[in-house]
Amino acid sequence: MAAARILVADDDPVIRAALEEVLTSFGYTVVVVGDGIAALAAAQADAPDLILLDQMMPGLEGLAVLAALQAEPHLRAIPVVFLTGEPHRIPPLPGVMAVLGKPFRLEALRTTLRSILETRPPR
C-alpha cells in the first residue's frame, strides 16, 4: 500500500521544515506550501489524503481554504486537521477532523493522523 500523502500548509518555514521531517519519519509522503493560495492549488493539482492546515496565513487563511475545498466535490472528502496557534478560533465544520494547538506534541500529531487515515475509506 502506498504511503498516505499529506499536504502541509503553514506560513512559518521552520514549522514547515519540522513537519516535513517528522511526517516523513512517520512514513508519509509530504508536500509543503507556505500560504493558502498554494495550498488550494496543490490540493486541486493532486488531491492529498489529508491536509494539515494553519489558520493564519497570507493569501487565503485556513478557513477560506477549507471553504474552497468544501465547494469542490472532488476535494470535499479530504480530511483537514488544523494546526494553529489559536485553536479556539476554529469552529466545528464539515471536513475538520481535528484541531491541534501550536506548539503541538509529536505523539498527539501521530495519534491524530493515524486515527484519521486508518479509519478513512479508500478514495
C-alpha positions in Angstrom: 0.0 0.0 0.0 1.3 3.5 -0.9 2.2 5.9 1.8 -0.5 8.4 2.6 0.0 11.8 1.1 -0.2 14.8 3.4 -0.3 18.4 2.3 1.2 20.8 4.9 0.2 24.4 4.6 1.9 26.8 7.0 3.5 30.2 6.5 6.3 29.6 9.0 9.3 28.0 7.3 10.6 26.5 10.5 7.3 24.7 11.2 7.0 23.5 7.6 10.5 22.0 7.7 9.9 20.4 11.1 6.6 18.9 9.9 8.1 17.7 6.7 10.9 15.9 8.6 8.6 14.4 11.2 5.9 13.3 8.9 8.4 11.7 6.5 9.8 9.8 9.5 6.3 8.6 10.3 6.2 7.1 6.8 4.1 9.7 4.9 4.7 11.4 1.6 4.7 15.1 2.3 4.1 18.2 0.2 4.7 21.6 1.9 3.4 25.0 0.9 3.7 28.4 2.5 0.3 30.0 2.0 -3.4 29.4 1.5 -3.4 30.0 -2.3 -0.6 27.5 -2.8 -2.4 25.0 -0.5 -5.6 25.2 -2.6 -3.6 24.9 -5.8 -1.7 21.9 -4.5 -4.9 20.2 -3.4 -6.5 20.8 -6.8 -3.5 19.5 -8.7 -3.1 16.3 -6.7 -5.7 15.6 -4.0 -3.8 14.6 -0.9 -5.1 12.0 1.6 -5.1 14.6 4.4 -4.3 18.3 4.8 -2.5 19.9 7.8 -3.7 23.5 7.7 -2.6 26.6 9.5 -5.3 29.2 10.1 -3.3 32.4 9.9 -1.6 32.5 6.5 -1.1 35.1 3.8 -3.2 34.9 0.7 -6.1 32.8 2.0 -6.5 32.0 5.7 -7.1 28.4 6.6 -10.9 28.7 7.0 -11.1 30.2 3.5 -9.0 27.3 2.1 -11.4 24.9 3.9 -14.4 26.7 2.4 -12.9 26.4 -1.1 -12.2 22.7 -0.6 -15.7 22.1 0.6 -17.1 23.8 -2.6 -15.4 21.3 -4.9 -17.0 17.9 -5.0 -13.7 16.0 -5.7 -11.9 17.8 -2.7 -14.6 18.0 0.0 -13.9 14.5 1.3 -10.2 15.3 2.1 -9.9 15.4 5.9 -8.4 18.6 7.3 -6.5 18.9 10.6 -6.0 22.5 11.7 -2.6 23.0 13.3 -2.8 26.5 14.7 -1.7 28.9 17.5 -5.3 29.8 18.1 -7.3 26.6 18.2 -10.3 28.3 19.9 -10.9 30.2 16.6 -11.7 27.1 14.6 -15.4 26.2 14.9 -16.7 22.7 14.3 -17.1 22.5 10.5 -17.6 19.8 7.9 -14.2 18.3 6.9 -12.4 19.4 10.0 -11.3 16.2 11.7 -9.2 17.7 14.5 -7.7 20.9 15.7 -4.3 20.8 17.3 -2.8 23.8 19.1 0.7 25.0 18.5 3.1 24.1 19.9 1.9 20.5 19.4 3.1 17.3 20.8 4.5 14.8 18.3 2.6 11.9 19.9 -0.7 13.8 19.6 0.1 14.5 16.0 0.9 10.9 15.2 -2.1 9.6 17.0 -4.4 12.0 15.3 -3.1 11.3 11.8 -3.2 7.5 12.3 -6.7 7.7 13.7 -8.0 9.7 10.7 -6.0 7.9 7.9 -6.6 4.3 9.2 -10.4 4.7 9.5 -10.9 6.6 6.3 -12.4 4.7 3.4 -10.2 4.5 0.3 -10.8 7.1 -2.4 
